[in-house]
Amino acid sequence: MNLSAVHHVSDGNFCYPLDEERLVIKLQTGREVQSVELVWGDPFDAGLFGSDSGWDGEHLEMECSARLRYHKIWRSVVVPKFKRCRYYFILHTTGETYYYIESGFETREQFRSYKGRRQDFFFPWMNAADIIKPAPWVNETVWYQIFPDRFCSSGKNIGVKFHKWVGPDKKVSNAHLYGGDLAGVESKLDYLKDLGVTGIYFTPINESPSNHKYNTADYNKIDPQFGTAEDIKNLVEQAHKRGIRIMLDGVFNHSGTDFAPWQDVLKNGRDSKYFDWFMINKFPLSKIGGKAHRGEYYSFAFVDGMPKLNTNNDEVIEYIVGVCRRWVEEYGIDALRLDVANELSHKFNKRLRQEMFALKSDFYICGEIWNDSLPWLRGDEYDSVMNYSLQENIESFWRNESFTSTDFEYGISDCFNRYSEQTCSVMFNLLDSHDTMRLITRCNGDVNAFYQELCALFTLNGSVCFYYGTEVRLEGGHDPDCRRCMPWSKIDRGDYDDRIGEMKLLISLRKQIPELRCGGLRFVESGSDRVIVYEKYGEKTYRVILNCSGEDYNLGEYKSAAYSRGLNGSTLSHGGAAVLEMEAAE
């Protein structure tokens, strides 16, 4: 038995309360482990810790819930009557048995002859305040990301010179403004509602000299290009009337150089009352240009125009919390997406969460983190992060023909075992955004691959987001080309009705079938390296099949098709996708 592959801690994604009654316990082992017993019970069943009474608990066979590339994940759910739990594991392979406790591994003989207080695993208490409880509405939400300058222009902002709105085949530049605004978005709310959207995520709308607005000049002012405070209030109110929630982008890791406190620092140097609002290592600063300031002050990446805010500083924390409080109280927003969220201090994050949830108990905070995010997802900071890890694991199968359905299983299973099940139910799942190539471009124009990836996205647990224009297969390469103008003239003419109809189908599928957005997940052997098969289950069982092989795939028996492309009776053609309701097991 490969004992070095075995891992467990009584914390994080390995041991946590699912709710106030149930405790999830997971164990990672090597692939050779054949079965695992969980032995659990109340820590005080045999008396106090200092007594000489022996302790043993109830034996429970653990379920192998996921296969990873080199490991298995085992899972059990127990109900500790008195909110506390002591436990250990018994691992079995052919001819070998090991007992796994907090202090390490023991053979059967060592375990049974042990003298002294054995160091088993403990979960001390299931405190209600520590249980992760995301707002239920998030799992049911279908988000639509809008880059305001390129989405829709109302034509009201006549005081600014904009570039002429261009067609979907035209590349765009970060130097150009096209005049999209908040009133333009409001005019398209009925379009979004009809599409099935129930949440809008805006990239920044605060005053800034750029078109992307990630170099903020004034956090308390809507950029005049986009409108006014009244415009965002009206938009939120009208969105709410249509059942659409609003999430704003909080750019608090850094500001722009036009931000008044930074200008005060440039003017007054160390005498500025804002000097400690930023992370300045040397003053006076060198002449601005290129990367001349690298090391003189910290910034986003090495961008001189985005000096890093000091979110360790109490004054900065108070300022930003006040900004966000205003956005909730005056604008009525429902959620925040935090830019460069893994560089913000934990101190700031915890304070922000307390303040936001005091204003709205069902608020939602999503962080922009591209890698493993467990330190921020323990229930006292963010509810979720932008799930780029899921995007990459979906994308890798279609972009790399050497990847197999088993590789896909390993990657997806890893994503859904990184965090608590509650957190996974509200992860911000996406396939493209303002920071990535657009999906259809990444698929090299392959329409079948495009819809297969979307089918995977819409049938996995979490909260789904798609980028404006994805519904019409809008193209775009790397930033800034992924920010092209929305093709309203073609949409209004009906040129994209079939594409929009396909997206509506996927959205409707997700809304109507709870197993797809929050059900159990198990992979099924397909018999082909390039055919993915997995089941989502709850009250009913649905089988998702994505055929990337060069042949038709035999589906076998099923009850009905909830969604399909390339389905022909009992076979699925190459490039096809299907979501099938299976017959209930007897």
C-alpha positions as CSV (number, residue, x, y, z in Angstrom):
1,M,0.0,0.0,0.0
2,N,1.3,3.4,-1.0
3,L,0.9,5.2,2.4
4,S,2.5,8.4,1.1
5,A,-0.5,8.8,-1.1
6,V,-2.9,8.8,1.8
7,H,-4.0,12.2,3.2
8,H,-6.6,13.6,5.5
9,V,-7.0,16.6,7.8
10,S,-9.9,17.4,10.1
11,D,-10.6,20.7,8.2
12,G,-11.1,22.3,4.8
13,N,-12.4,20.1,2.0
14,F,-11.7,16.9,4.0
15,C,-13.9,17.4,7.0
16,Y,-16.7,19.9,7.2
17,P,-20.4,20.3,8.2
18,L,-22.7,20.0,5.3
19,D,-25.4,21.6,7.5
20,E,-26.2,21.7,11.2
21,E,-26.8,17.9,11.3
22,R,-24.5,16.2,8.8
23,L,-20.7,16.0,8.8
24,V,-18.8,15.2,5.5
25,I,-15.6,13.2,6.0
26,K,-13.3,12.5,3.0
27,L,-10.1,10.6,2.6
28,Q,-7.5,10.6,-0.2
29,T,-5.7,7.3,-0.9
30,G,-3.7,5.8,-3.7
31,R,-5.4,4.0,-6.5
32,E,-4.6,0.5,-5.2
33,V,-6.7,0.9,-2.0
34,Q,-9.8,-1.4,-2.5
35,S,-12.0,-0.4,0.5
36,V,-12.0,1.9,3.5
37,E,-13.9,1.8,6.8
38,L,-14.6,4.9,8.7
39,V,-14.8,4.3,12.5
40,W,-16.6,7.2,14.1
41,G,-18.5,8.2,17.2
42,D,-18.6,10.8,20.1
43,P,-15.2,11.6,21.6
44,F,-16.6,11.2,25.1
45,D,-18.4,7.8,24.7
46,A,-15.7,6.1,26.7
47,G,-15.1,8.9,29.2
48,L,-12.8,11.9,29.4
49,F,-9.6,12.0,27.5
50,G,-7.5,11.4,30.6
51,S,-9.2,8.2,31.6
52,D,-7.9,4.8,30.8
53,S,-11.1,3.6,29.1
54,G,-10.8,2.3,25.5
55,W,-12.7,4.1,22.7
56,D,-14.2,2.6,19.6
57,G,-16.9,3.7,17.3
58,E,-19.4,2.7,14.7
59,H,-17.9,1.1,11.5
60,L,-19.1,2.6,8.2
61,E,-18.0,1.5,4.7
62,M,-16.9,4.6,2.8
63,E,-17.9,5.2,-0.8
64,C,-15.3,5.8,-3.5
65,S,-16.7,9.0,-4.7
66,A,-14.1,10.1,-7.3
67,R,-11.1,8.9,-9.2
68,L,-8.2,11.3,-9.7
69,R,-5.1,10.7,-11.8
70,Y,-3.1,9.1,-9.0
71,H,-5.6,8.9,-6.2
72,K,-9.1,7.9,-5.1
73,I,-11.4,10.1,-3.0
74,W,-13.5,8.3,-0.4
75,R,-16.5,9.9,1.2
76,S,-19.0,9.4,4.1
77,V,-21.6,11.5,5.7
78,V,-22.3,11.0,9.4
79,V,-24.7,12.6,11.8
80,P,-23.0,13.2,15.2
81,K,-25.8,13.3,17.7
82,F,-23.8,15.7,20.0
83,K,-22.2,17.9,17.2
84,R,-18.7,16.5,17.7
85,C,-16.9,13.6,16.2
86,R,-13.9,11.3,16.8
87,Y,-12.8,9.0,14.0
88,Y,-10.2,7.0,12.3
89,F,-9.8,5.0,9.0
90,I,-9.1,1.3,8.2
91,L,-7.6,0.9,4.7
92,H,-7.7,-2.4,2.9
93,T,-5.8,-3.8,-0.1
94,T,-5.2,-7.4,-1.1
95,G,-3.3,-8.8,1.8
96,E,-2.7,-5.5,3.6
97,T,-4.7,-3.6,6.2
98,Y,-3.6,-0.3,7.8
99,Y,-5.2,1.9,10.5
100,Y,-4.9,5.6,9.8
101,I,-5.0,8.0,12.8
102,E,-3.9,11.6,13.1
103,S,-0.4,10.6,14.2
104,G,0.1,8.2,11.3
105,F,-0.3,4.6,10.2
106,E,-0.4,1.4,12.3
107,T,-0.8,-2.3,11.4
108,R,-3.6,-4.2,12.9
109,E,-1.3,-5.7,15.6
110,Q,0.1,-2.3,16.5
111,F,-3.3,-0.7,16.7
112,R,-4.8,-3.4,18.9
113,S,-1.8,-3.5,21.3
114,Y,-1.4,0.3,21.6
115,K,-0.9,1.7,25.1
116,G,-1.7,5.3,26.0
117,R,-4.1,7.9,24.5
118,R,-4.4,7.2,20.8
119,Q,-4.3,10.2,18.6
120,D,-7.4,9.8,16.5
121,F,-8.9,12.4,14.2
122,F,-11.3,14.9,15.8
123,F,-13.9,17.4,14.6
124,P,-14.5,19.2,17.8
125,W,-17.8,21.0,17.3
126,M,-20.2,21.8,14.4
127,N,-20.7,25.5,15.2
128,A,-23.7,26.9,13.3
129,A,-21.8,30.2,12.6
130,D,-19.0,28.3,10.9
131,I,-21.1,26.3,8.5
132,I,-20.8,27.5,4.9
133,K,-24.3,28.6,3.8
134,P,-24.3,30.3,0.4
135,A,-27.5,32.1,-0.7
136,P,-29.7,29.5,-2.4
137,W,-30.5,31.8,-5.3
138,V,-26.9,31.7,-6.6
139,N,-27.0,28.0,-7.7
140,E,-30.2,28.7,-9.7
141,T,-28.7,31.8,-11.4
142,V,-27.6,31.9,-15.1
143,W,-25.2,34.9,-15.3
144,Y,-24.5,37.0,-18.3
145,Q,-21.2,39.0,-18.3
146,I,-21.3,42.4,-19.9
147,F,-18.4,44.6,-20.9
148,P,-20.4,47.8,-21.0
149,D,-18.5,49.8,-23.7
150,R,-19.2,47.0,-26.3
151,F,-22.6,45.8,-25.4
152,C,-25.2,48.4,-26.4
153,S,-25.3,52.1,-26.9
154,S,-28.4,54.1,-26.0
155,G,-27.2,57.0,-28.2
156,K,-27.9,59.4,-25.3
157,N,-24.3,60.2,-24.5
158,I,-23.7,62.7,-27.4
159,G,-21.0,64.7,-25.6
160,V,-18.3,62.1,-26.2
161,K,-16.8,61.2,-29.5
162,F,-17.0,57.4,-30.0
163,H,-15.9,55.1,-32.7
164,K,-18.6,53.9,-35.0
165,W,-20.1,50.6,-33.8
166,V,-18.6,47.8,-35.9
167,G,-19.7,44.4,-37.0
168,P,-18.8,41.1,-35.3
169,D,-16.0,40.4,-37.8
170,K,-14.1,43.5,-36.8
171,K,-11.3,43.4,-34.3
172,V,-11.2,46.1,-31.6
173,S,-8.5,47.9,-29.7
174,N,-8.1,49.0,-26.0
175,A,-7.6,52.5,-27.4
176,H,-11.2,52.8,-28.8
177,L,-14.4,53.8,-27.1
178,Y,-17.6,52.6,-28.8
179,G,-20.3,54.2,-26.6
180,G,-21.9,51.3,-24.8
181,D,-23.7,52.6,-21.7
182,L,-26.0,51.6,-18.8
183,A,-29.1,52.9,-20.6
184,G,-28.2,50.7,-23.5
185,V,-28.1,47.7,-21.2
186,E,-31.4,48.7,-19.6
187,S,-33.0,48.7,-23.1
188,K,-31.9,45.1,-23.6
189,L,-33.2,43.7,-20.3
190,D,-36.2,42.1,-22.0
191,Y,-33.9,40.4,-24.5
192,L,-31.9,39.0,-21.6
193,K,-35.0,37.9,-19.7
194,D,-36.3,36.1,-22.8
195,L,-32.9,34.4,-23.2
196,G,-33.2,33.1,-19.7
197,V,-30.6,35.2,-17.9
198,T,-31.2,35.7,-14.2
199,G,-28.0,37.6,-13.3
200,I,-25.8,40.2,-14.9
201,Y,-22.1,40.6,-14.0
202,F,-20.7,43.9,-15.1
203,T,-17.0,44.7,-15.6
204,P,-16.2,48.0,-13.8
205,I,-18.5,51.0,-14.3
206,N,-16.7,53.5,-12.1
207,E,-15.0,56.6,-13.5
208,S,-11.8,55.7,-15.3
209,P,-9.8,57.0,-18.3
210,S,-9.8,53.6,-20.1
211,N,-12.5,51.6,-21.9
212,H,-12.1,48.6,-19.5
213,K,-12.2,50.8,-16.3
214,Y,-9.8,48.6,-14.3
215,N,-7.7,51.7,-13.5
216,T,-10.3,53.5,-11.3
217,A,-10.2,57.3,-10.8
218,D,-13.3,57.6,-8.6
219,Y,-15.0,54.7,-6.8
220,N,-18.0,56.8,-5.9
221,K,-18.8,58.0,-9.4
222,I,-20.2,56.2,-12.4
223,D,-18.1,56.9,-15.4
224,P,-19.8,59.6,-17.5
225,Q,-19.3,57.4,-20.6
226,F,-21.7,54.9,-19.0
227,G,-24.2,57.3,-17.4
228,T,-25.0,58.5,-13.9
229,A,-25.8,57.1,-10.5
230,E,-29.5,57.4,-11.5
231,D,-28.8,55.2,-14.5
232,I,-27.4,52.4,-12.4
233,K,-30.2,52.7,-9.9
234,N,-32.8,52.5,-12.7
235,L,-31.1,49.6,-14.3
236,V,-30.9,47.6,-11.1
237,E,-34.6,48.4,-10.3
238,Q,-35.7,47.3,-13.8
239,A,-33.5,44.2,-13.7
240,H,-35.0,43.2,-10.3
241,K,-38.5,43.6,-11.8
242,R,-37.5,41.0,-14.3
243,G,-36.0,38.6,-11.8
244,I,-32.4,39.5,-12.8
245,R,-29.8,40.1,-10.1
246,I,-26.8,42.5,-10.5
247,M,-23.2,42.0,-9.6
248,L,-20.6,44.8,-9.9
249,D,-16.9,44.5,-10.3
250,G,-14.9,45.7,-7.3
251,V,-11.3,46.8,-8.3
252,F,-9.8,47.2,-4.9
253,N,-6.4,45.5,-5.3
254,H,-5.2,48.6,-7.1
255,S,-6.5,52.0,-8.3
256,G,-5.6,54.1,-11.3
257,T,-3.2,57.0,-11.2
258,D,-6.0,59.5,-11.5
259,F,-7.3,58.3,-8.1
260,A,-7.3,61.4,-5.9
261,P,-5.3,59.8,-3.0
262,W,-2.6,58.7,-5.4
263,Q,-2.4,62.2,-6.9
264,D,-2.1,63.6,-3.4
265,V,0.9,61.2,-2.8
266,L,2.6,62.4,-6.0
267,K,2.1,66.0,-4.9
268,N,2.9,65.8,-1.2
269,G,5.1,62.7,-1.0
270,R,5.7,61.3,2.5
271,D,3.7,64.2,3.9
272,S,0.5,63.0,2.2
273,K,-2.1,61.5,4.5
274,Y,-2.6,58.9,1.9
275,F,1.1,57.8,1.6
276,D,0.4,54.5,3.5
277,W,-2.7,53.8,1.4
278,F,-0.3,52.4,-1.2
279,M,2.7,50.1,-1.1
280,I,5.6,52.5,-1.8
281,N,9.1,51.3,-1.4
282,K,11.1,54.3,-2.6
283,F,10.3,58.0,-2.9
284,P,10.6,60.2,-4.9
285,L,9.7,58.1,-7.8
286,S,11.6,57.8,-11.1
287,K,10.2,59.3,-14.3
288,I,7.1,57.5,-15.4
289,G,7.5,55.2,-18.4
290,G,7.7,51.6,-19.2
291,K,8.6,49.5,-16.2
292,A,10.7,52.3,-14.6
293,H,8.8,51.9,-11.3
294,R,9.3,48.2,-10.9
295,G,10.2,47.8,-7.2
296,E,9.7,51.5,-6.3
297,Y,6.0,50.8,-5.6
298,Y,3.9,47.7,-6.0
299,S,1.3,47.6,-8.7
300,F,-1.0,45.2,-10.5
301,A,1.5,43.0,-12.4
302,F,4.1,45.6,-13.5
303,V,1.6,48.2,-14.8
304,D,2.7,51.6,-13.7
305,G,-0.8,53.0,-14.1
306,M,-2.3,50.7,-11.5
307,P,-0.7,51.3,-8.1
308,K,-1.5,48.7,-5.5
309,L,-3.8,49.7,-2.6
310,N,-2.7,48.6,0.9
311,T,-5.6,46.5,2.1
312,N,-3.8,45.9,5.3
313,N,-4.4,49.5,6.2
314,D,-7.4,50.2,8.4
315,E,-8.2,53.5,6.6
316,V,-8.1,51.8,3.2
317,I,-10.4,49.1,4.5
318,E,-12.8,51.6,5.9
319,Y,-12.8,53.5,2.6
320,I,-13.5,50.5,0.4
321,V,-16.1,49.1,2.8
322,G,-17.8,52.5,2.6
323,V,-17.8,52.4,-1.2
324,C,-19.4,48.9,-1.2
325,R,-21.9,49.9,1.4
326,R,-23.0,52.7,-0.9
327,W,-23.3,50.4,-3.9
328,V,-25.7,48.2,-1.9
329,E,-27.7,50.9,-0.1
330,E,-28.0,53.3,-3.0
331,Y,-27.7,51.2,-6.1
332,G,-29.3,48.0,-4.7
333,I,-26.8,45.5,-6.1
334,D,-26.9,41.8,-5.1
335,A,-23.3,40.7,-5.5
336,L,-19.6,41.7,-5.8
337,R,-16.9,40.3,-8.1
338,L,-13.5,41.2,-6.6
339,D,-10.7,41.8,-9.1
340,V,-7.3,40.2,-8.4
341,A,-8.9,38.8,-5.3
342,N,-6.0,36.6,-4.1
343,E,-3.9,39.7,-3.4
344,L,-6.4,41.4,-1.1
345,S,-5.7,40.9,2.6
346,H,-7.7,38.3,4.5
347,K,-8.3,41.0,7.1
348,F,-10.0,43.2,4.5
349,N,-12.0,40.3,3.0
350,K,-13.4,39.3,6.4
351,R,-14.4,42.8,7.3
352,L,-16.0,43.3,3.8
353,R,-18.1,40.1,4.2
354,Q,-19.4,41.1,7.6
355,E,-20.5,44.5,6.3
356,M,-22.1,43.3,3.1
357,F,-24.0,40.5,4.8
358,A,-25.2,42.8,7.5
359,L,-26.9,44.8,4.7
360,K,-28.1,41.9,2.7
361,S,-28.2,38.4,4.3
362,D,-28.3,36.7,0.9
363,F,-25.4,38.7,-0.6
364,Y,-22.9,36.9,-2.9
365,I,-19.1,37.6,-3.2
366,C,-17.1,36.1,-6.0
367,G,-13.3,36.4,-6.2
368,E,-11.2,36.5,-9.3
369,I,-8.7,33.7,-8.5
370,W,-7.3,31.5,-11.3
371,N,-5.9,28.7,-9.1
372,D,-6.7,26.6,-6.0
373,S,-8.6,28.9,-3.7
374,L,-9.3,27.0,-0.5
375,P,-7.8,29.7,1.8
376,W,-10.5,32.2,0.6
377,L,-13.4,29.7,0.6
378,R,-13.8,28.7,4.2
379,G,-17.1,30.6,4.7
380,D,-15.8,33.9,6.1
381,E,-14.5,35.6,3.0
382,Y,-15.7,34.7,-0.5
383,D,-18.6,32.5,-1.5
384,S,-16.9,31.4,-4.7
385,V,-14.3,32.2,-7.2
386,M,-14.3,32.5,-11.0
387,N,-13.9,28.8,-11.9
388,Y,-11.1,29.1,-14.4
389,S,-9.8,25.7,-13.3
390,L,-13.0,24.1,-14.5
391,Q,-12.8,26.0,-17.7
392,E,-9.2,24.8,-18.3
393,N,-10.2,21.2,-17.6
394,I,-13.1,21.3,-20.0
395,E,-11.1,23.2,-22.6
396,S,-8.1,20.8,-22.5
397,F,-10.1,17.8,-23.7
398,W,-11.3,19.5,-26.9
399,R,-8.1,21.3,-27.7
400,N,-5.8,18.3,-27.2
401,E,-6.8,15.2,-29.2
402,S,-4.4,13.1,-27.1
403,F,-6.6,13.7,-24.0
404,T,-9.0,10.9,-23.2
405,S,-12.3,10.7,-21.5
406,T,-10.4,9.4,-18.4
407,D,-8.3,12.5,-18.4
408,F,-11.5,14.6,-18.5
409,E,-12.8,12.6,-15.5
410,Y,-9.7,13.2,-13.5
411,G,-9.7,16.9,-14.2
412,I,-13.3,17.5,-13.4
413,S,-13.2,15.3,-10.3
414,D,-10.3,17.3,-9.0
415,C,-12.3,20.5,-9.5
416,F,-15.3,19.2,-7.5
417,N,-13.2,17.9,-4.6
418,R,-11.2,21.0,-3.9
419,Y,-13.9,22.7,-1.8
420,S,-17.0,21.9,0.2
421,E,-20.1,20.7,-1.6
422,Q,-21.9,23.9,-0.6
423,T,-19.1,26.0,-2.2
424,C,-19.1,23.9,-5.3
425,S,-22.8,24.5,-5.7
426,V,-22.2,28.3,-6.2
427,M,-18.9,28.3,-8.0
428,F,-18.8,30.8,-10.8
429,N,-18.4,28.5,-13.8
430,L,-17.5,30.0,-17.1
431,L,-15.9,29.1,-20.5
432,D,-14.9,32.6,-21.6
433,S,-14.7,36.1,-20.4
434,H,-13.2,39.5,-21.0
435,D,-9.8,38.0,-20.0
436,T,-9.8,35.0,-22.4
437,M,-10.3,34.0,-26.0
438,R,-13.9,33.6,-26.9
439,L,-15.2,30.1,-26.9
440,I,-16.0,29.7,-30.6
441,T,-12.5,31.1,-31.5
442,R,-10.9,28.7,-29.1
443,C,-12.8,25.9,-30.8
444,N,-11.3,27.1,-34.1
445,G,-14.9,27.6,-35.4
446,D,-15.9,24.0,-34.7
447,V,-19.6,24.4,-33.9
448,N,-20.0,20.9,-32.5
449,A,-17.1,21.4,-30.1
450,F,-18.6,24.7,-29.1
451,Y,-21.9,23.2,-28.1
452,Q,-20.4,20.2,-26.5
453,E,-18.3,22.4,-24.2
454,L,-21.4,24.4,-23.3
455,C,-23.4,21.2,-22.7
456,A,-20.7,20.2,-20.2
457,L,-20.8,23.7,-18.5
458,F,-24.6,23.6,-18.2
459,T,-24.7,20.1,-16.7
460,L,-22.2,20.5,-13.9
461,N,-22.8,21.8,-10.4
462,G,-22.4,25.5,-9.7
463,S,-23.6,28.8,-11.0
464,V,-23.2,29.2,-14.8
465,C,-22.0,32.4,-16.5
466,F,-21.6,33.1,-20.2
467,Y,-20.0,36.1,-21.9
468,Y,-22.1,38.6,-23.9
469,G,-22.3,37.4,-27.5
470,T,-21.6,33.8,-26.7
471,E,-25.3,33.1,-27.5
472,V,-24.6,34.1,-31.1
473,R,-21.1,32.6,-31.3
474,L,-19.4,36.0,-31.3
475,E,-15.7,35.5,-32.2
476,G,-12.7,37.1,-30.6
477,G,-9.1,36.2,-29.8
478,H,-7.0,37.2,-26.8
479,D,-7.6,40.4,-24.9
480,P,-8.6,42.9,-26.3
481,D,-10.0,41.2,-29.3
482,C,-12.4,39.2,-27.0
483,R,-14.2,42.5,-26.4
484,R,-15.9,43.0,-29.8
485,C,-19.1,44.9,-30.3
486,M,-22.4,43.1,-29.8
487,P,-24.0,42.5,-33.3
488,W,-27.4,44.0,-32.6
489,S,-28.3,44.7,-36.2
490,K,-27.9,41.1,-37.1
491,I,-29.7,40.0,-33.9
492,D,-32.6,42.3,-34.7
493,R,-32.9,41.0,-38.2
494,G,-33.2,37.5,-37.0
495,D,-29.9,36.3,-38.5
496,Y,-29.0,34.5,-35.2
497,D,-32.4,33.1,-34.2
498,D,-31.2,29.5,-34.5
499,R,-28.1,30.2,-32.4
500,I,-30.1,32.1,-29.7
501,G,-32.6,29.3,-29.7
502,E,-29.9,26.7,-29.0
503,M,-28.7,28.8,-26.0
504,K,-32.2,29.1,-24.7
505,L,-32.5,25.4,-24.8
506,L,-29.4,24.9,-22.7
507,I,-30.5,27.5,-20.2
508,S,-34.0,26.1,-19.9
509,L,-32.5,22.6,-19.5
510,R,-30.5,23.8,-16.5
511,K,-33.4,25.6,-14.9
512,Q,-35.8,22.8,-15.2
513,I,-33.5,19.9,-14.0
514,P,-32.1,20.5,-10.5
515,E,-29.9,17.4,-10.8
516,L,-27.8,19.2,-13.5
517,R,-26.9,22.2,-11.3
518,C,-26.6,20.6,-7.9
519,G,-26.9,16.8,-8.2
520,G,-24.4,13.9,-7.6
521,L,-21.8,13.3,-10.2
522,R,-20.5,9.9,-11.3
523,F,-18.5,9.0,-14.5
524,V,-19.4,6.0,-16.6
525,E,-17.0,4.0,-18.7
526,S,-17.8,4.8,-22.3
527,G,-15.6,2.2,-24.1
528,S,-14.0,5.0,-26.1
529,D,-11.1,7.4,-25.3
530,R,-13.0,10.2,-27.0
531,V,-16.5,9.7,-25.7
532,I,-17.3,11.4,-22.3
533,V,-20.2,9.8,-20.3
534,Y,-21.2,10.9,-16.8
535,E,-24.4,10.9,-14.8
536,K,-26.0,13.6,-12.7
537,Y,-28.4,12.1,-10.1
538,G,-30.8,13.0,-7.4
539,E,-34.5,12.2,-7.5
540,K,-33.9,11.3,-11.2
541,T,-30.8,10.3,-13.1
542,Y,-29.6,12.0,-16.2
543,R,-26.8,10.8,-18.4
544,V,-24.6,13.3,-20.3
545,I,-22.9,11.9,-23.5
546,L,-20.4,14.0,-25.5
547,N,-19.1,12.1,-28.6
548,C,-15.8,13.4,-29.8
549,S,-14.8,10.1,-31.5
550,G,-14.8,9.6,-35.2
551,E,-17.7,7.1,-35.1
552,D,-21.3,6.9,-34.1
553,Y,-21.8,6.0,-30.4
554,N,-24.4,3.5,-29.3
555,L,-26.4,5.0,-26.3
556,G,-28.2,1.9,-25.2
557,E,-31.6,2.2,-23.5
558,Y,-32.9,5.5,-22.0
559,K,-36.2,7.0,-21.0
560,S,-36.1,10.3,-23.0
561,A,-33.8,12.9,-24.4
562,A,-33.8,16.2,-22.5
563,Y,-31.3,17.8,-24.9
564,S,-29.6,16.5,-28.0
565,R,-27.4,17.4,-31.0
566,G,-26.7,14.6,-33.5
567,L,-29.1,12.1,-31.8
568,N,-30.5,9.4,-34.1
569,G,-32.6,6.9,-32.1
570,S,-30.1,4.9,-30.1
571,T,-26.9,6.4,-31.6
572,L,-25.1,9.7,-31.2
573,S,-23.1,11.0,-34.2
574,H,-19.6,12.4,-34.0
575,G,-19.7,15.9,-32.5
576,G,-23.0,15.1,-30.9
577,A,-24.2,15.9,-27.4
578,A,-27.1,14.4,-25.4
579,V,-28.6,14.7,-22.0
580,L,-30.7,11.6,-21.4
581,E,-33.2,10.8,-18.7
582,M,-32.5,7.2,-17.5
583,E,-34.9,4.7,-16.3
584,A,-35.2,4.6,-12.5
585,A,-33.3,1.7,-10.9
586,E,-35.4,-1.0,-9.5
